[in-house]
């Protein structure tokens, strides 16, 4: 991979969206989207192993990494991340100072894959290739959606969430309403803490806290994420992420609707699932069964344009062991040159 790495900022009404880019802007564009509470550095070890003729741009979603937080009182809806991706794509499509993106590829990890999948449904004409790493491109719903996209991340004992016992006897629509109630209550609780002083941790404690909350991260991977995920202040580090992100807010959609959403996608699709990731048979919330349903929907709709790969590793395989997925992603990007992103 060419050694050119650049930092970018895209102005938005509430501040800016930060991004990190690898390669020449004249290369084939690949927009990379990180997971919940992560940042653009999640792709730092993978991208150098991918085809050199592409221009890889990894965003920090609003409230993550080096991007601005959303205005006070505003929750973080998943669809707003989709909107932010459209803002960036529109910039490259409309500005006279940059090469125009008529079509581009999307690569998303975990929540970033959900955003990428939704974008590919809403704007199918813009996406030629869709790469989903430890993601099905949509949210499993209603079970688990209120807990955030990475259901295996540890939660504080004091945090409010719906337990399996709470929802076992509820109808599907009741689960959705109950989930919305919990999210709203959590957001109001967080609003009351917004003006509290940010907690300062030593570098060692900040890393330790991150690793405790993310069992799948190696120490090296944790340090890579902290490079964009924390800021040095007198006495140590403070996390950059907006505390409101801890109350993830999405619009859950029934699985039958999601199966129909798949039909809107026109892109070639690559889905990479890790053997010890969040879609294993041992995972909670029946994520394994959900994954199978969405895979079959992609196979039925995209046929030979859908590829599925199961790899060794955990939820952060792309960061912990990038060589495991690099060859698969590279082959996929290099296939079907006539379907490549056009500038």
LUMROBA-20044 format. One record per residue (C-alpha): residue in one letter; x, y, z. Coordinates in steps of 0.001 Angstrom, whole numbers. Layout:
! LUMROBA-20044
a, X, Y, Z
...
! end
This chain:
! LUMROBA-20044
x, 0, 0, 0
x, 1254, 3454, -860
x, 2545, 5199, 2231
x, 400, 8289, 1747
x, -1870, 8744, 4794
x, -3866, 11928, 5287
x, -6266, 13416, 7820
x, -9479, 14999, 6529
x, -12354, 17053, 7934
x, -15789, 17504, 6387
x, -17764, 20479, 7658
x, -21276, 19730, 8876
x, -23853, 22030, 10527
x, -22810, 20958, 14047
x, -19026, 20872, 13473
x, -17084, 18380, 11412
x, -16788, 14710, 10455
x, -13179, 13540, 10702
x, -11659, 10952, 8397
x, -8390, 9183, 7753
x, -7382, 8313, 4187
x, -4814, 5993, 2648
x, -3461, 6180, -908
x, -3980, 8538, -3820
x, -7322, 10370, -4191
x, -7180, 9293, -7838
x, -7606, 5666, -6811
x, -10863, 3733, -6765
x, -12783, 4995, -3703
x, -13543, 2670, -800
x, -15363, 4274, 2141
x, -14727, 2451, 5439
x, -17104, 2559, 8420
x, -16141, 1505, 11944
x, -18104, -186, 14714
x, -19922, 1176, 17746
x, -17647, 3204, 20060
x, -14636, 2544, 17787
x, -13054, 4906, 15254
x, -11304, 5073, 11882
x, -8179, 3435, 13270
x, -10012, 112, 13357
x, -8863, -271, 9723
x, -5267, 866, 10268
x, -3745, -2616, 10070
x, -6015, -4008, 7342
x, -5875, -1258, 4717
x, -2088, -1430, 4132
x, -2633, -5078, 3064
x, -5308, -4267, 459
x, -4999, -3396, -3281
x, -2827, -349, -3870
x, -4952, 1152, -6642
x, -7765, 2076, -4226
x, -8286, 5230, -2193
x, -9431, 4152, 1270
x, -11215, 6681, 3448
x, -12260, 5707, 6976
x, -14710, 8006, 8759
x, -15053, 8741, 12443
x, -18803, 8702, 12982
x, -20243, 11693, 14816
x, -19414, 11465, 18515
x, -16579, 9024, 17828
x, -12857, 9476, 17356
x, -11942, 12972, 16199
x, -15404, 13934, 14908
x, -17617, 16551, 16558
x, -20311, 15470, 18982
x, -23898, 16041, 17936
x, -25642, 19101, 19432
x, -26761, 18956, 23054
x, -30041, 17117, 23516
x, -29750, 15182, 20261
x, -29630, 11381, 20413
x, -27498, 9279, 18085
x, -29875, 7620, 15665
x, -28406, 5001, 13375
x, -30050, 6585, 10351
x, -28169, 9815, 11104
x, -24887, 7969, 10528
x, -26282, 6930, 7146
x, -27044, 10586, 6472
x, -23462, 11540, 7344
x, -22117, 9008, 4850
x, -24322, 10652, 2227
x, -22895, 14062, 3157
x, -19352, 12856, 2520
x, -20288, 11143, -731
x, -22164, 14250, -1881
x, -19096, 16370, -1219
x, -17028, 14264, -3577
x, -19824, 14127, -6123
x, -20426, 17896, -6195
x, -17202, 19718, -5429
x, -15140, 20979, -8321
x, -11937, 20625, -6338
x, -12100, 16862, -5987
x, -12488, 13915, -8302
x, -16168, 13065, -8565
x, -17483, 9879, -6966
x, -20209, 8480, -9185
x, -20063, 5090, -7499
x, -17905, 3778, -4692
x, -17385, 759, -2472
x, -18387, 502, 1185
x, -16642, -1578, 3849
x, -18158, -1702, 7320
x, -17327, -3492, 10551
x, -20105, -4344, 13007
x, -22296, -1218, 13371
x, -20433, 251, 10403
x, -21673, -2714, 8374
x, -25222, -1928, 9454
x, -24792, 1676, 8305
x, -23231, 457, 5038
x, -26063, -1999, 4424
x, -28723, 616, 5053
x, -26927, 3091, 2810
x, -26726, 501, 20
x, -30499, -27, 313
x, -31421, 3649, 345
x, -28885, 4734, -2306
x, -28350, 1522, -4320
x, -27139, 3365, -7415
x, -24139, 4766, -5528
x, -22648, 1533, -4176
x, -20897, -999, -6397
x, -19326, -3200, -3724
x, -20441, -3847, -155
x, -18053, -5508, 2317
x, -19550, -6559, 5646
x, -17082, -7614, 8348
x, -18782, -9237, 11345
x, -22037, -7689, 10207
x, -25122, -8794, 8305
x, -25755, -5288, 6974
x, -28789, -4818, 9210
x, -29751, -4884, 12870
x, -31116, -8012, 14534
x, -34436, -6898, 15906
x, -36251, -6656, 18199
x, -34093, -8802, 20496
x, -30853, -7103, 21347
x, -31278, -3862, 19403
x, -31570, -1752, 22542
x, -28187, -2984, 23755
x, -26170, -1591, 20878
x, -24778, -3338, 17816
x, -22116, -5297, 19639
x, -24196, -7332, 22031
x, -21247, -9097, 23631
x, -19645, -5952, 25007
x, -19820, -5829, 28790
x, -22338, -3507, 30386
x, -22070, -1815, 33760
x, -24179, -3517, 36372
x, -25944, -212, 36994
x, -26928, 327, 33366
x, -30562, -198, 32539
x, -31356, -2736, 29857
x, -34020, -5292, 29137
x, -33135, -8776, 30275
x, -34226, -11975, 28566
x, -36715, -12531, 31406
x, -38177, -9065, 30846
x, -38963, -9689, 27193
x, -39733, -13408, 27136
x, -43482, -12919, 27436
x, -43829, -9766, 25350
x, -45128, -9591, 21801
x, -42770, -8313, 19118
x, -44328, -4856, 18942
x, -44327, -4567, 22730
x, -40613, -5352, 22811
x, -39972, -2519, 20381
x, -42006, -20, 22406
x, -40387, -1175, 25637
x, -36961, -817, 24039
x, -37730, 2749, 22957
x, -38805, 3570, 26520
x, -35536, 2281, 27954
x, -33487, 4204, 25371
x, -35325, 7468, 26098
x, -34944, 7026, 29857
x, -31231, 6309, 29425
x, -30755, 9379, 27243
x, -32447, 11642, 29777
x, -30240, 10175, 32475
x, -27146, 10833, 30356
x, -28257, 14418, 29651
x, -28007, 15093, 33363
x, -24372, 13998, 33332
x, -23264, 15956, 30274
x, -21885, 18855, 32278
x, -19882, 16730, 34661
x, -16121, 16954, 34386
x, -14608, 14416, 32016
x, -12913, 11554, 33778
x, -9140, 11606, 33416
x, -7345, 8272, 33357
x, -3705, 7380, 33076
x, -2686, 5837, 29755
x, -2525, 2438, 31430
x, -5953, 2790, 33069
x, -7556, 4093, 29864
x, -6256, 1080, 27961
x, -7252, -1291, 30749
x, -10807, 86, 30779
x, -11067, -269, 27001
x, -9858, -3863, 27064
x, -12187, -4752, 29926
x, -15125, -3474, 27894
x, -13948, -5257, 24728
x, -12794, -8780, 25464
x, -11984, -9406, 21802
x, -9381, -6642, 21521
x, -5692, -7385, 21877
x, -3535, -4907, 23785
x, -2004, -3709, 20499
x, -5433, -3203, 18944
x, -6608, -1291, 21997
x, -3650, 1073, 21744
x, -4416, 1661, 18053
x, -8026, 2618, 18813
x, -6968, 4899, 21666
x, -4804, 6929, 19279
x, -8021, 8498, 17932
x, -10310, 7518, 20769
x, -8698, 9565, 23526
x, -7096, 12987, 24025
x, -4104, 13826, 26191
x, -4859, 16262, 29008
x, -2956, 17181, 32167
x, -2860, 14023, 34246
x, -3599, 11498, 31544
x, -6246, 10763, 28896
x, -9953, 11437, 28418
x, -12077, 9414, 26027
x, -13253, 11351, 22972
x, -16517, 9495, 22509
x, -19789, 11158, 23393
x, -21292, 9562, 26498
x, -24692, 9639, 24770
x, -23437, 6867, 22476
x, -23736, 4442, 25377
x, -27509, 4643, 24885
x, -27574, 3410, 21333
x, -30661, 4561, 19428
x, -31961, 2707, 16404
x, -35232, 2115, 14617
x, -35707, -1646, 14893
x, -37193, -3341, 11868
x, -38786, -6752, 11711
x, -36743, -9468, 10021
x, -39311, -9805, 7224
x, -38763, -6177, 6268
x, -34992, -6621, 6374
x, -35226, -9558, 3985
x, -37058, -7261, 1571
x, -34496, -4487, 2086
x, -31834, -6853, 785
x, -33629, -6896, -2559
x, -32922, -3185, -3024
x, -29151, -3656, -2967
x, -27484, -3606, -6390
x, -23894, -4024, -5215
x, -21668, -7068, -5161
x, -21706, -8199, -1527
x, -19020, -9863, 586
x, -19955, -10988, 4109
x, -17149, -12070, 6437
x, -18143, -13759, 9692
x, -15618, -14778, 12377
x, -15873, -18226, 13956
x, -15601, -16722, 17444
x, -17452, -13504, 16618
x, -20889, -12243, 17601
x, -22802, -14519, 15207
x, -21683, -17838, 16701
x, -24189, -20416, 17911
x, -23091, -19636, 21457
x, -23925, -15934, 21149
x, -26991, -14477, 22871
x, -30092, -13090, 21217
x, -30155, -15821, 18558
x, -27722, -13869, 16391
x, -26575, -17031, 14638
x, -30104, -17792, 13401
x, -30582, -14182, 12389
x, -27342, -14268, 10386
x, -28460, -17365, 8477
x, -31749, -15725, 7487
x, -30013, -12628, 6129
x, -27375, -14711, 4339
x, -30097, -16673, 2553
x, -31821, -13430, 1602
x, -28581, -12165, 38
x, -28038, -15460, -1801
x, -31564, -15389, -3205
x, -31361, -11745, -4251
x, -27740, -11234, -5328
x, -27016, -14832, -6426
x, -23484, -14993, -7883
x, -22946, -11401, -6712
x, -22980, -12544, -3061
x, -19961, -14102, -1361
x, -19798, -15481, 2154
x, -16603, -16257, 4050
x, -16192, -17719, 7523
x, -12781, -17068, 9028
x, -10916, -17882, 12213
x, -10782, -15125, 14797
x, -13150, -13014, 16873
x, -15233, -9890, 16405
x, -12131, -7747, 15827
x, -10374, -10147, 13456
x, -9824, -7348, 10914
x, -7801, -5402, 13510
x, -6253, -8192, 15573
x, -5302, -10459, 12663
x, -5813, -8464, 9448
x, -3957, -11022, 7321
x, -6834, -13455, 7935
x, -9282, -11289, 5970
x, -6954, -9211, 3743
x, -6710, -11797, 958
x, -10475, -12323, 855
x, -11192, -8592, 724
x, -8439, -7994, -1873
x, -9750, -10699, -4201
x, -13266, -9314, -3872
x, -12142, -5763, -4678
x, -10164, -6969, -7680
x, -12995, -9048, -9153
x, -15371, -7778, -11822
x, -13422, -4722, -12881
x, -16384, -3474, -14877
x, -18358, -3123, -11643
x, -15665, -1155, -9851
x, -16281, 2259, -8397
x, -16047, 4960, -11030
x, -14739, 8457, -10579
! end
